């Protein structure tokens, strides 16, 4: 596994567009779903999300009934949740 793969968490957020909901709202909901998923994965691995590195919309194929579904692939940067060096003058307890 390359070192680059150890520096991010990539998740897919998916949200069906509700009737009357704009595309931007569906994208926002899909992003929030991706962020929640990434936060759970990061916490389980003892990591913390540092920010968004990349967002890409996944094109929909096939079913005409799901054409309103929004899928986003979101890559979040990560770092260890507990650092020994501390931040802003504070030292993390070991």
ABEGO torsion letter per residue (X at the ends): XBAAAAABBBBBBBBBBBBGBBAAAAAAAAAAAAAAAAAAAAAAAGBBBAEBABBBBBBBBEBAAAAABBBBBBBBBBBBABBAAEBGGBBBBX
